[in-house]
Amino acid sequence: MTKNLAKQRKNQAKSKTDSARKSFVSPLLILSAIVLYVIVLYSNSLHNSILTFDDNEYFNDYPEVRSLSWQSITKYFSGYYVIMYQPLPVLSFALNYHFTGTDVFYFTLNKPSVALWLYCFSFSLCKKLDFK
């Protein structure tokens, strides 16, 4: 009787695994959908101006954003900008300013690029942790 019960449980587990495999969507398809979603979501904003809302405060009120150096990078991680602790966005502003100046297209392209990187990173992390 114990052998039959163990066999039944094994068959049930196998049928659940088989049905899960059949309904599983390809990770590449999910990642492609995320990439397409981000492109569609941000495509309308690529030609907006940069000096809207609080972006101008970063460049007018914080001169270290306009000069990329080790000293300024340590300052990004040890201070507050626009009343918030946000070292990575400030670092991305400084990198954009250093490489492209005030070209609006690259500043607005940075946001979806960072979003895509974070989505892909989160997706791969969840996949490695084997969330189901």
TORPA-4810 file (N, C-alpha, C, O; in nm, 3 decimals):
<nodes>
NODE_1_0.082_-0.119_0.000_0.000_0.000_0.000_0.087_0.126_0.000_0.055_0.223_-0.069_M
NODE_2_0.195_0.126_0.077_0.284_0.240_0.083_0.350_0.264_-0.053_0.370_0.379_-0.093_T
NODE_3_0.384_0.156_-0.122_0.444_0.170_-0.254_0.346_0.232_-0.352_0.384_0.315_-0.435_K
NODE_4_0.219_0.191_-0.343_0.117_0.248_-0.432_0.097_0.396_-0.406_0.082_0.475_-0.500_N
NODE_5_0.098_0.435_-0.279_0.080_0.576_-0.243_0.198_0.659_-0.293_0.178_0.769_-0.345_L
NODE_6_0.317_0.608_-0.279_0.436_0.677_-0.328_0.432_0.689_-0.480_0.471_0.791_-0.536_A
NODE_7_0.386_0.584_-0.546_0.375_0.585_-0.691_0.272_0.688_-0.738_0.294_0.759_-0.836_K
NODE_8_0.158_0.695_-0.667_0.054_0.792_-0.701_0.106_0.935_-0.686_0.083_1.019_-0.773_Q
NODE_9_0.174_0.961_-0.577_0.230_1.095_-0.555_0.332_1.131_-0.663_0.336_1.245_-0.711_R
NODE_10_0.413_1.034_-0.700_0.512_1.058_-0.804_0.443_1.089_-0.937_0.486_1.179_-1.010_K
NODE_11_0.338_1.016_-0.969_0.264_1.041_-1.093_0.196_1.177_-1.090_0.193_1.248_-1.192_N
NODE_12_0.141_1.216_-0.975_0.076_1.346_-0.962_0.180_1.458_-0.981_0.154_1.556_-1.051_Q
NODE_13_0.294_1.444_-0.918_0.400_1.544_-0.931_0.446_1.554_-1.076_0.471_1.663_-1.126_A
NODE_14_0.457_1.439_-1.143_0.500_1.438_-1.283_0.396_1.506_-1.371_0.432_1.582_-1.462_K
NODE_15_0.267_1.481_-1.347_0.164_1.544_-1.431_0.159_1.695_-1.407_0.133_1.770_-1.500_S
NODE_16_0.182_1.739_-1.283_0.188_1.883_-1.256_0.306_1.947_-1.327_0.294_2.056_-1.383_K
NODE_17_0.421_1.880_-1.325_0.540_1.931_-1.391_0.520_1.937_-1.542_0.558_2.034_-1.607_T
NODE_18_0.459_1.833_-1.597_0.433_1.831_-1.741_0.338_1.942_-1.783_0.359_2.006_-1.885_D
NODE_19_0.232_1.965_-1.703_0.137_2.071_-1.738_0.202_2.208_-1.722_0.171_2.300_-1.797_S
NODE_20_0.290_2.222_-1.624_0.360_2.350_-1.606_0.454_2.376_-1.723_0.467_2.490_-1.768_A
NODE_21_0.518_2.272_-1.773_0.607_2.287_-1.888_0.530_2.326_-2.013_0.578_2.405_-2.094_R
NODE_22_0.411_2.272_-2.029_0.330_2.302_-2.146_0.282_2.447_-2.145_0.273_2.510_-2.250_K
NODE_23_0.252_2.499_-2.026_0.199_2.636_-2.017_0.310_2.740_-2.000_0.281_2.860_-1.994_S
NODE_24_0.434_2.698_-1.990_0.545_2.789_-1.969_0.574_2.869_-2.096_0.588_2.813_-2.204_F
NODE_25_0.582_2.999_-2.081_0.613_3.087_-2.193_0.764_3.107_-2.197_0.829_3.118_-2.093_V
NODE_26_0.817_3.112_-2.314_0.961_3.125_-2.332_1.014_3.252_-2.265_0.955_3.359_-2.282_S
NODE_27_1.124_3.242_-2.190_1.183_3.362_-2.128_1.222_3.468_-2.231_1.214_3.587_-2.204_P
NODE_28_1.266_3.423_-2.348_1.302_3.517_-2.454_1.179_3.596_-2.501_1.189_3.714_-2.531_L
NODE_29_1.065_3.530_-2.507_0.941_3.597_-2.545_0.901_3.701_-2.440_0.859_3.811_-2.475_L
NODE_30_0.914_3.667_-2.314_0.882_3.761_-2.206_0.975_3.881_-2.210_0.931_3.995_-2.201_I
NODE_31_1.104_3.854_-2.226_1.202_3.962_-2.232_1.178_4.051_-2.354_1.192_4.173_-2.346_L
NODE_32_1.144_3.991_-2.466_1.113_4.069_-2.586_0.991_4.156_-2.566_0.987_4.270_-2.612_S
NODE_33_0.891_4.104_-2.497_0.771_4.182_-2.467_0.804_4.301_-2.377_0.751_4.410_-2.396_A
NODE_34_0.892_4.279_-2.280_0.932_4.387_-2.190_1.007_4.495_-2.269_0.981_4.614_-2.250_I
NODE_35_1.098_4.455_-2.355_1.174_4.550_-2.436_1.079_4.630_-2.526_1.091_4.752_-2.537_V
NODE_36_0.987_4.562_-2.590_0.890_4.631_-2.676_0.804_4.727_-2.596_0.775_4.838_-2.641_L
NODE_37_0.762_4.685_-2.478_0.681_4.771_-2.390_0.756_4.899_-2.354_0.700_5.008_-2.360_Y
NODE_38_0.882_4.886_-2.316_0.961_5.003_-2.278_0.982_5.096_-2.398_0.973_5.218_-2.384_V
NODE_39_1.008_5.039_-2.514_1.027_5.121_-2.634_0.900_5.198_-2.665_0.906_5.318_-2.693_I
NODE_40_0.786_5.132_-2.661_0.658_5.199_-2.689_0.630_5.304_-2.581_0.585_5.414_-2.612_V
NODE_41_0.656_5.270_-2.457_0.626_5.360_-2.346_0.706_5.489_-2.353_0.652_5.597_-2.328_L
NODE_42_0.834_5.480_-2.386_0.921_5.596_-2.384_0.941_5.663_-2.520_1.001_5.770_-2.526_Y
NODE_43_0.893_5.605_-2.628_0.921_5.659_-2.761_0.868_5.801_-2.780_0.927_5.880_-2.854_S
NODE_44_0.760_5.833_-2.716_0.701_5.966_-2.731_0.781_6.074_-2.658_0.765_6.193_-2.687_N
NODE_45_0.865_6.035_-2.563_0.934_6.134_-2.480_1.075_6.167_-2.527_1.140_6.252_-2.466_S
NODE_46_1.124_6.104_-2.631_1.264_6.121_-2.671_1.297_6.261_-2.722_1.414_6.299_-2.724_L
NODE_47_1.199_6.336_-2.763_1.227_6.469_-2.816_1.172_6.581_-2.728_1.154_6.694_-2.774_H
NODE_48_1.146_6.549_-2.602_1.102_6.651_-2.508_1.222_6.733_-2.461_1.337_6.694_-2.482_N
NODE_49_1.194_6.846_-2.400_1.305_6.927_-2.348_1.349_6.873_-2.213_1.273_6.806_-2.143_S
NODE_50_1.473_6.902_-2.178_1.527_6.851_-2.052_1.495_6.942_-1.934_1.484_6.895_-1.820_I
NODE_51_1.482_7.069_-1.958_1.465_7.163_-1.848_1.319_7.175_-1.808_1.259_7.282_-1.814_L
NODE_52_1.264_7.063_-1.766_1.128_7.061_-1.716_1.129_7.001_-1.576_1.217_6.923_-1.541_T
NODE_53_1.032_7.038_-1.500_1.014_6.993_-1.362_1.139_7.020_-1.279_1.164_7.136_-1.245_F
NODE_54_1.218_6.919_-1.244_1.334_6.944_-1.157_1.468_6.916_-1.222_1.572_6.927_-1.156_D
NODE_55_1.471_6.879_-1.350_1.598_6.849_-1.416_1.693_6.967_-1.416_1.814_6.951_-1.401_D
NODE_56_1.639_7.086_-1.433_1.724_7.204_-1.438_1.794_7.231_-1.305_1.901_7.291_-1.303_N
NODE_57_1.735_7.189_-1.195_1.798_7.209_-1.064_1.929_7.134_-1.052_2.022_7.181_-0.986_E
NODE_58_1.938_7.018_-1.115_2.062_6.941_-1.107_2.179_7.018_-1.168_2.290_7.013_-1.116_Y
NODE_59_2.154_7.087_-1.276_2.262_7.156_-1.346_2.286_7.297_-1.295_2.398_7.346_-1.299_F
NODE_60_2.182_7.363_-1.248_2.196_7.500_-1.200_2.244_7.507_-1.055_2.327_7.591_-1.021_N
NODE_61_2.191_7.419_-0.971_2.219_7.427_-0.827_2.336_7.339_-0.781_2.388_7.360_-0.672_D
NODE_62_2.376_7.244_-0.861_2.481_7.150_-0.820_2.590_7.145_-0.927_2.581_7.066_-1.021_Y
NODE_63_2.692_7.229_-0.915_2.797_7.234_-1.019_2.876_7.104_-1.031_2.936_7.079_-1.136_P
NODE_64_2.879_7.022_-0.929_2.954_6.896_-0.938_2.892_6.799_-1.039_2.959_6.706_-1.084_E
NODE_65_2.766_6.821_-1.075_2.704_6.738_-1.178_2.763_6.770_-1.315_2.767_6.685_-1.403_V
NODE_66_2.809_6.893_-1.332_2.866_6.934_-1.461_3.013_6.900_-1.474_3.071_6.916_-1.582_R
NODE_67_3.076_6.852_-1.367_3.217_6.815_-1.376_3.233_6.674_-1.319_3.216_6.651_-1.199_S
NODE_68_3.266_6.582_-1.406_3.280_6.443_-1.366_3.423_6.417_-1.320_3.518_6.426_-1.398_L
NODE_69_3.437_6.386_-1.192_3.567_6.352_-1.135_3.543_6.256_-1.018_3.429_6.237_-0.974_S
NODE_70_3.651_6.197_-0.969_3.636_6.107_-0.855_3.579_6.181_-0.735_3.496_6.127_-0.662_W
NODE_71_3.623_6.304_-0.714_3.574_6.384_-0.602_3.424_6.411_-0.616_3.350_6.404_-0.518_Q
NODE_72_3.379_6.442_-0.737_3.236_6.467_-0.755_3.154_6.339_-0.740_3.042_6.342_-0.688_S
NODE_73_3.209_6.226_-0.786_3.138_6.098_-0.771_3.120_6.063_-0.625_3.013_6.017_-0.585_I
NODE_74_3.223_6.084_-0.544_3.208_6.057_-0.400_3.107_6.152_-0.338_3.038_6.117_-0.242_T
NODE_75_3.098_6.271_-0.391_3.000_6.367_-0.341_2.857_6.323_-0.375_2.765_6.345_-0.296_K
NODE_76_2.839_6.262_-0.492_2.705_6.213_-0.530_2.654_6.111_-0.428_2.536_6.108_-0.396_Y
NODE_77_2.746_6.028_-0.379_2.706_5.922_-0.287_2.706_5.965_-0.141_2.672_5.885_-0.053_F
NODE_78_2.743_6.087_-0.114_2.746_6.132_0.025_2.655_6.252_0.052_2.656_6.306_0.162_S
NODE_79_2.578_6.293_-0.046_2.494_6.409_-0.026_2.355_6.391_-0.083_2.322_6.288_-0.142_G
NODE_80_2.275_6.493_-0.062_2.137_6.494_-0.110_2.126_6.589_-0.228_2.189_6.694_-0.231_Y
NODE_81_2.044_6.549_-0.325_2.019_6.632_-0.442_1.868_6.648_-0.456_1.793_6.550_-0.455_Y
NODE_82_1.825_6.772_-0.470_1.683_6.805_-0.482_1.607_6.737_-0.367_1.503_6.674_-0.388_V
NODE_83_1.659_6.751_-0.248_1.603_6.705_-0.120_1.593_6.553_-0.109_1.521_6.503_-0.023_I
NODE_84_1.663_6.478_-0.193_1.657_6.332_-0.187_1.797_6.273_-0.202_1.885_6.333_-0.265_M
NODE_85_1.817_6.156_-0.143_1.940_6.083_-0.163_1.921_5.997_-0.287_1.848_5.899_-0.284_Y
NODE_86_1.987_6.034_-0.396_1.970_5.963_-0.523_2.101_5.963_-0.602_2.111_6.029_-0.705_Q
NODE_87_2.199_5.889_-0.555_2.330_5.894_-0.620_2.333_5.840_-0.762_2.404_5.896_-0.846_P
NODE_88_2.259_5.735_-0.793_2.267_5.678_-0.928_2.204_5.769_-1.034_2.263_5.785_-1.141_L
NODE_89_2.088_5.829_-1.009_2.038_5.924_-1.110_2.130_6.044_-1.129_2.149_6.090_-1.241_P
NODE_90_2.188_6.094_-1.021_2.281_6.207_-1.033_2.405_6.165_-1.110_2.455_6.241_-1.194_V
NODE_91_2.456_6.045_-1.084_2.570_5.995_-1.158_2.536_5.980_-1.307_2.619_6.011_-1.392_L
NODE_92_2.416_5.934_-1.337_2.378_5.921_-1.478_2.366_6.058_-1.544_2.402_6.073_-1.661_S
NODE_93_2.316_6.159_-1.471_2.313_6.295_-1.525_2.455_6.343_-1.555_2.481_6.402_-1.660_F
NODE_94_2.546_6.319_-1.461_2.684_6.364_-1.479_2.751_6.293_-1.597_2.823_6.356_-1.674_A
NODE_95_2.729_6.163_-1.610_2.785_6.090_-1.724_2.728_6.141_-1.856_2.802_6.158_-1.953_L
NODE_96_2.598_6.164_-1.858_2.537_6.219_-1.980_2.596_6.354_-2.014_2.631_6.381_-2.129_N
NODE_97_2.608_6.438_-1.914_2.660_6.573_-1.937_2.805_6.567_-1.984_2.846_6.643_-2.071_Y
NODE_98_2.882_6.476_-1.926_3.023_6.463_-1.961_3.040_6.417_-2.107_3.125_6.471_-2.178_H
NODE_99_2.962_6.320_-2.151_2.980_6.263_-2.284_2.900_6.332_-2.394_2.944_6.332_-2.510_F
NODE_100_2.784_6.390_-2.362_2.700_6.445_-2.469_2.663_6.591_-2.447_2.588_6.648_-2.527_T
NODE_101_2.713_6.652_-2.342_2.677_6.792_-2.316_2.530_6.803_-2.277_2.479_6.722_-2.200_G
NODE_102_2.465_6.901_-2.332_2.324_6.920_-2.297_2.231_6.876_-2.410_2.120_6.927_-2.423_T
NODE_103_2.276_6.782_-2.492_2.192_6.729_-2.598_2.074_6.655_-2.535_2.091_6.553_-2.468_D
NODE_104_1.955_6.706_-2.558_1.834_6.657_-2.492_1.804_6.512_-2.529_1.759_6.435_-2.444_V
NODE_105_1.829_6.474_-2.651_1.796_6.339_-2.696_1.863_6.233_-2.609_1.799_6.136_-2.570_F
NODE_106_1.991_6.252_-2.577_2.064_6.151_-2.500_2.021_6.149_-2.353_2.024_6.044_-2.288_Y
NODE_107_1.982_6.264_-2.301_1.932_6.266_-2.163_1.801_6.188_-2.153_1.781_6.112_-2.059_F
NODE_108_1.713_6.208_-2.250_1.585_6.137_-2.245_1.600_5.991_-2.287_1.520_5.908_-2.244_T
NODE_109_1.700_5.959_-2.369_1.725_5.820_-2.405_1.781_5.742_-2.286_1.764_5.620_-2.279_L
NODE_110_1.846_5.810_-2.195_1.903_5.745_-2.078_1.796_5.678_-1.992_1.818_5.569_-1.940_N
NODE_111_1.682_5.742_-1.976_1.578_5.687_-1.888_1.527_5.552_-1.935_1.523_5.459_-1.856_K
NODE_112_1.487_5.537_-2.063_1.444_5.403_-2.104_1.559_5.302_-2.107_1.536_5.183_-2.086_P
NODE_113_1.680_5.348_-2.131_1.795_5.256_-2.130_1.816_5.200_-1.990_1.838_5.080_-1.974_S
NODE_114_1.810_5.285_-1.891_1.824_5.240_-1.753_1.706_5.150_-1.715_1.725_5.048_-1.648_V
NODE_115_1.587_5.187_-1.757_1.469_5.104_-1.728_1.485_4.966_-1.791_1.456_4.865_-1.726_A
NODE_116_1.529_4.960_-1.916_1.550_4.830_-1.981_1.655_4.747_-1.909_1.638_4.627_-1.888_L
NODE_117_1.763_4.813_-1.870_1.869_4.740_-1.799_1.814_4.683_-1.668_1.841_4.568_-1.634_W
NODE_118_1.738_4.764_-1.596_1.683_4.717_-1.468_1.582_4.604_-1.487_1.581_4.508_-1.410_L
NODE_119_1.498_4.615_-1.589_1.402_4.507_-1.617_1.474_4.379_-1.653_1.437_4.272_-1.604_Y
NODE_120_1.574_4.388_-1.738_1.649_4.268_-1.778_1.724_4.208_-1.659_1.728_4.086_-1.642_C
NODE_121_1.783_4.294_-1.578_1.854_4.247_-1.459_1.757_4.179_-1.363_1.787_4.071_-1.311_F
NODE_122_1.642_4.241_-1.339_1.542_4.182_-1.249_1.491_4.049_-1.303_1.473_3.953_-1.229_S
NODE_123_1.466_4.046_-1.433_1.419_3.924_-1.497_1.521_3.811_-1.481_1.485_3.699_-1.445_F
NODE_124_1.646_3.841_-1.508_1.748_3.736_-1.497_1.770_3.694_-1.352_1.798_3.577_-1.324_S
NODE_125_1.758_3.788_-1.260_1.770_3.753_-1.118_1.657_3.662_-1.075_1.680_3.563_-1.006_L
NODE_126_1.534_3.695_-1.115_1.419_3.609_-1.081_1.434_3.472_-1.145_1.397_3.371_-1.085_C
NODE_127_1.487_3.468_-1.265_1.506_3.340_-1.332_1.610_3.255_-1.259_1.594_3.134_-1.243_K
NODE_128_1.718_3.321_-1.213_1.821_3.248_-1.139_1.770_3.202_-1.003_1.809_3.096_-0.955_K
NODE_129_1.681_3.281_-0.942_1.624_3.241_-0.813_1.513_3.139_-0.832_1.464_3.081_-0.734_L
NODE_130_1.474_3.115_-0.957_1.376_3.013_-0.994_1.239_3.040_-0.933_1.178_2.949_-0.876_D
NODE_131_1.191_3.163_-0.944_1.055_3.195_-0.902_0.958_3.134_-1.001_0.982_3.137_-1.121_F
NODE_132_0.852_3.079_-0.950_0.754_3.017_-1.040_0.621_3.085_-1.021_0.524_3.049_-1.087_K
</nodes>
